[in-house]
Amino acid sequence: MQFFVKNIRPETAKTATLVLPVGEGRSLGALAQAVDQASAGALSQLLKRGDISGKPGQTLLLHDLPNLKAARVLLVGSGKEALSDRQFRKLVAAVHGVLKGLGGSDAVLALGDIQLKGRDAYGKARLLVETLADGGYQFEQFKSQKAEPRALKKITLLADKAELAEVERGSLHAQAIASGMAFTRDLGNLPPNLCHPSYLADQARALAKAHKNLKVEIIDEKKLKELGAGAFLAVAQGSDQPPRMIVLDYHGGKKGEKPFALVGKGITFDTGGISLKPGLGMDEMKYDMCGAASVFGTLKAVLELQLPINLVCLLACAENMPSGGATRPGDIVTSMSGQTVEILNTDAEGRLVLCDTLTYAERFKPQAVIDVATLTGACIVALGSHASGLMGNNEELLQQLLKAGRSADDRAWELPLFDEYQEQLDSPFADIANIGGPKAGSITAGCFLSRFAKQYPWAHLDIAGTAWISGGKEKGATGKPVPLLTQYLLDRA
């Protein structure tokens, strides 16, 4: 779908569908009043009939209004006061639901009179375009019968002259973020027999080939052994699929400027290993690489925007399978940092690939490191599916991420890393155990990672509840937290 921004009067717009807001109590804003006057009061007459009250998200489709160049007018309820982000997203989704069912190839959205709480013209345009673009996502490459191509190809946003530049900027950023989200969703939704560590390495090579300021290095099993990545290799040793650490190095900033680093958990399928998961719903463990997928998607957004920063993306990719060669509960391994780990549960594998990758990140001397992982079911219990868990060792970095999440409407919630939680990881046989018992599982996982992230400002995002939707027809990857991560990098740029 293509998006354009124009400064024209709504009554003069030549389009298949013109979208206008109606306030609660059937009140018309300035843009809708201009259309009403041009159409000899047609809107006012229709509103008097009471077919639409103006509650947020209500829609009414009108045909052939006099003196307009638009073939149809779609009225959408906008409420009686400034809308929240969630209300606005629902309103936009309702509009999109009507538009995609029509035969018209384009639409003009004159929604400037709608007010959003805490958002300016840029913020509103960003939320609008991102919702529309993400709402048009489809994943059907494995279906023998594809859906009919959608007629809607082009959407134009109307903006005041004074706000034109900000609306254009918001639209541009939203399109890049939506593109990154789509890439993340595609990777997450792919079946695990195709999307394995070597496949992700191929995706990285293709991305680097398309962009001159992006370099790629694929660290294979042999090199991982040379690096002493014993924790990383322990996860992969039960699988026929070889592990890969993928390093993507983007240079958009000044030469010699310290990079930001994103580290993504890329467990392309997680059976739990010898600590085998229950069979019900195990198909969704293909989504255990959504941390790596979201780093991929964020990088894609950065590349589209060519942000003036330096960024290193490290993807820890492996498959966790049970076999005669798999890691056993009770095994002790030596991590790249030299710390020994007693593996009490082979289903706590994400932290094992991440800890060695966090150690590897030290060589880039990063300004800050953010790891992203579908790490713990406990995070879903704590926060549900509406916010990602956030932990870290640097207050400034944590506040920057919380702010970015609010700005992007892709929120995180901070959890503590008190010393008392660290004690749950004590092992009688090794430096650290890989689990801390049944209590505060998300926090003890963060505590584990913190032992390997002492050389730089570090934050951990647990996206187990936000990275995908479970079960039913709506099952699929969400593309989160690409908006949050991209906003964080936009703020730094």
N, C-alpha and C positions, 0 to 999 in steps of 0.2 A: 504494500500500500504506500502511495506517495502522499507527502504532506506539504502544503504550501501555506504561506501567510500573506494576506493582502489587506490593504486599507481601502475598502470600497463600501458604499452604502448597501445594506442588506437587501433593500427593495430593488436594487439594480443588478443583483447577482444572477447570472444565467447558470442554472444548475438543475440537476435532477431533483434534489431535495435541499431545501433551506431549513435549518434547525434553529428554533427560537425558544427562549425560556419564558415560562409563565409563572409568576409568583403565586404563593398561596393566597386564596381569596380572588383568584382570576385577575391578578394585577399584571400589567404589562410594563416592562422596562423601556428605556429610551429606544433601543434597537427595534423591539417588537412594535412600539408605538409608530415608528417610522413606516414599518411594513403595513400596519393597520391603516394609517392615513393614505398610503399609496393604493391600497386595495379598497378604498371607499368604506372603511369601517367593517370589513368582512370578519376580521378577527374578533372584534368587540361583539358583533352579532352572534358569532358561534359560541363565544364564552358565556354569553347570557343564558344559553341553553343548559349550561351546567355539565357539559360532557367531560370537562377536566377541571379539577379543583386547584391544581397547582402544587399538590404535595410532591416532594422530591421523588423523581423517577417516573412519575406518571407520564404517559405519552398519548398524543392524539394526532393522527395523520390526516391532513387536508389536501384536497386535490383542486387544481385549476382555479386558484384565487384570482380575481380580476386585477389587471394592470401590473402583474409581477412577471418577471422573467423566469422564476423558479416553477418547475412543473408541479412540485409538491411542497407543502410546508409541514414540517414535523414540529409540533409543540411539545415541550418537555417541562414538567413541573419542577420548580427550583426552590420551593419552600418559602418561608416568610422571614428567614434570617440567614446570616452567613453559614455556609455548610462546612461540616468537617471533611477531612480527606476521604473518609470512608463513604460518607453520604455522596460526595462528588463522584467517587469512583463508581458507585452504584448507579448514579444518574447517567454517567457516560456509558456504562455497560448497557443500560436500558436503551439509550439512543443507538448504540452500535447494534444491539439485537434487532431493532426495527430496520435500520439501514441495510444490514446484510441480507435481509429477507426481501428487499425491493429489487427491481430490475435496473435501477439507475447505476451508472458507473462512477458517479461523483456525488459529493455533498458539500455544502457550505455551512459551517458552524458559526453562528452569531451568538456566542455565549458570554460576551464581554460583560453583561449586566449581572452575571452570577458572582457573588462574593464568597470567598473562601476564608476561613479562620486562619490568620497568620500567614497567608500567602499573597504575594504580589503577582503582577502579570506574568513574570518569568515562571514562578512556581506553579501557577495555575495551568499555563500552557504545557509545562513539563509533565504534570500529572495527567492532563487531558490526552496528550499524544502518546505517552507511555501506556496508558490504559487502553487506548484504541489499538495501538500496534500490538501489544501483548495479547489483547482479546482476539486478534485475528490469527493467532498462532494455530497451526495444525500439524499433527505428526501422523502421517498415513503412508509412509514410504513402504511399509510391509503389507499394505492392504491390496488385494488384487483388484478391487473395485474402488476407485478414488471418488471422493465427493466432487460434485459439480463445481467448476471454477466459480468463485464468487464474482459477482458483477462489480461490486464496489472496489474501485482502484485508486481513487483520488479524493483526498479530503482537504478543504481549504479552511483555515481559521481566519476569521475577520478580527482585525485589531485597530485600535485608535492609532493615529499617526505618532502620538507621543509614546506609545507602548510598543510600537512595531518592532524595534530592535530587540527588546527584551523577550517578546513573544517568539521571534525568530530564533533567538538563542535558546530559549526553553525547548522549542520544537527540535532543534538540532541535537541538543543533549539527550532529549528523550528518545529520539530515533536511534542514536548510538547505543544507549542503554538497552532499548528494546531488542536491538540486533544482538547485543551480547547475551541478553536473557534467552533469546531464541536459540543461540548457539549452545548455551548451557543446557537448555531443555532438551535439545536434540541429543546431546551426548548422554544425558541422564536417561532418556527414554529408550536409547538403543539397547538391544538385547545383549546380555553378557557373553554370549558365544561369539559376538562380533566385536563388541567394545571391551577389549582387554588391554593390558598395559602397552603392548606393541602397537595397537591401533591408536592409542592416545599419543604415542611417540610420533606416529605418522602424521597425525593432525597437527602436532607442534611443528614438524618439518614443513608441512604445507603452509602454515601460517607465516613461518620465517621466510619461506621462499617468496611470499607475496609482499613482504615489507623489508626494505633495505636496512632500516634502523632496528631490526629485530634479529638477534642471534639465538641459535638453539644448540644445546648440547644434550645428548642422550647418554646417561650413565647406566651401563648395563651391569649384569650380575658380576662379571669379572672385576669391573672397576669398583663396584660396591664392596666386594671382598677386600680389594686393595685398600679401600678407605676405612675398613674396619667397621662397616655398618652392620654389625651382628644382629641388632634388634630388627632392622628393616628386613634382612635376609631371613630371619626366623619366621616371619609372617608368610613369606613366599615359598618356603621350602616344601610345602605339601602340594603345590600346584604344578601342573605341566606348563603353565604360562609363566615365562620368565619375568621378573620384576624390572621396573625401569624408574629411575629418578630423572625427571625431565626438567631441564633448566632453560628458561626463556629470558633473555636479557634485552630489554627495550631501552634504547638511548634516544630520549626526546629532550632531555635537559642539557645543561652545560657539561662539557667534558670534565671529568674528575669529580663531579657533584655526587655525593653519596646517594645511593638508590633507596627507594622504598622496596620492601620485599613482601610478597604474598606467598604463603605456603598452603598447598591444598592436599587434603587426604584423597587419594585415588584408589580405594579398594574396589576394583571393578566387579567383584562379586564376593560376598561375605557369608559363608556357611556357618561361621563361628569356629571353623577348624575342628579339632578334637572336642572342644567344648561346644558341641553341635547345637545350633539353634532349632527351635520347633519348626516343623515343616509348614504349618499354616502361615501364609503370607511371605514365605521366604523368597518368592519371586521378586519382591520389592527390594531385596538386598543388592540388586543391580544399581540401586540409587546410592550405594555407599561410596561412590566416587563423585558425588555431587560437590564436595569441597573442591576437588581438582577441576571439575566442570565449571564451577562458579569463578574460579581464578582464570580459567580459559576465557570465559565470557567477559569478565572485567577487562582482561587484556585486549580482547577484541574491541570493546568500547573505547579504550584508551587509544588503540591504533586508529580507529575511525576518526577520533577527535584530534589525534596527534598532539596529545597533552605535552607541555614542556617540562617533563619530569623524567628521571631515570627510574626504571622499575625492573625488578627481578622477580620472576615467577618460578617457584619450585614445586613440582608436582610429584608426590610420593605414590607411585602406582604399583600395585601388586594384587594378586588374587589370593583369598584365604580359603584353602580347601583342606579337607581331611584325607589323609593317605598314610601309607606305611612310612613315608618320610616326613610326615608333618610334625611340627613342634608339639610337645606334650606339656600339659600342666605340670609344673614342677621343674621344667627346664630353666637353666640360668644362661643368659647370653650377655655378651659385652657390647655395649653401644659404641658408636663412633666417638663419643666424648670420653670413653674409658670407664664410665659408670656401668656397673653390672646390674642386671634386671632379672628378678625371679618372676617367671611367667606363671601366674596362678590360674589364669583364665585365658585361653587362646582366642576368645571372642572379644577381648580388650586389645585388639590388634592395631587399631588406628593410631593409638598413641605410640606404638612401637615403630611404625614407619615414619611418623611425624618427628619423633625425638631425634632420630639420626638426620633427618632433613633440616631440622632447626639447628643442629650442630653445623651442618654443611653451610647454612646461611651465614655463619660468622665470617667466612672468607670474603664476603662482599661488603663488609663494614657498613651495614644498612643503617639508615636514619631510624627506621622502625620496621618491625616484622609483625605481620598479622597472619596467624594460621586459621584456616577455615576447614571445618570437619563435621560430618554427620557422626558425632563421636559417641553420644550416650542416649539410650532410651530414657534415662533419668531426666534429661533436659525436657523431654516431651511431657513427662509427669509434672515437672515444675512450671513450665511456661506454655504448654500446649503448642499450637501451631501458628501463633500470631507474633511471636518475638523470638529472636535468636539469643542464646545465652552468651554473655560476654564476661571475660576475666582477663587479667593482665597484671603487669608489674610496674606500669607507668601511668600515673593519674592523668597526665595531660593527654596521652594517647587514648585512654579510655573515654575521656570527655569528648575528644574529637570524633570518635566513632559513634558515641551516643547521639551527638549533634547531627552527624551525617545521616544516621538512621532516621531521626525525626524529619530532617529536610527531605529525604528520599521516600518517606512513608514506607520504610523497610526497617522496622525498629529492632533494637537490641535492648537487653536488660542485664544490668551488671549483677554478677554473683560474687561472693567474697572468696578470697584466698587466704584465710587466716592460718597461722602456724599450726593451730590445733588440728586442722584437716590434714596437714602434711604428715602428721604422726600416724595417720591411718595407713600410710604406705610403707611403714617400717617392715623390714624383712629380717628374719634371723639368719638368713643364708647369703643374702646379696645386699647391694647398696640400697636397692629399692624394689618393692613389689609392683606389679603392673596393675593391680586393683587395690582398692582400699575398703572393701567390704560393702554391705548393702546400703549404708547411710551416705547421703550426699554424693552420689556417684558422679554427677557432672562436675562437682567441685574438686573431688579427688583426682579426676581425669585431668582437670586444669592444673592441679598441684603437680601431677606427674610431669606434664609438659614444661612447667615453670622451672624444673630442675635443669632443663637443657636450653634455657633461654635467658641466661644471666648476663650475656655480653652485650645486650642491646635492649631498647624499649620494645616490649612485646605485648601483644594481645591475642586472645584466643576466642574465636567465634564458634560456638556449638550450634550447628544448623540442623540437628536431627529432626526437629519439629517443623522447620520452615522450608526445607529443600524440596519436599515432594508432598503430594496429596495421596493418601492411601485409599485403596479399595474403590469399587464401583466404576461407573463410566467416566468419572472425573479424574481417575487415577493418572498421575503423571508428575514430572518434574515442574517446579514453579519458576525456576530461574533466579531465585533468591540465594544469596544476598548480593547479586550483581548491582542493584541500585545503591545499596549502602556503600559497598566498596568503591564504586565509581564516584559517588559523591565525596567520599573521603579523599580520593585522589584529585578530584576537581577542586576541592577546598585547598589542598596543598599546592596545586598549580596556580 
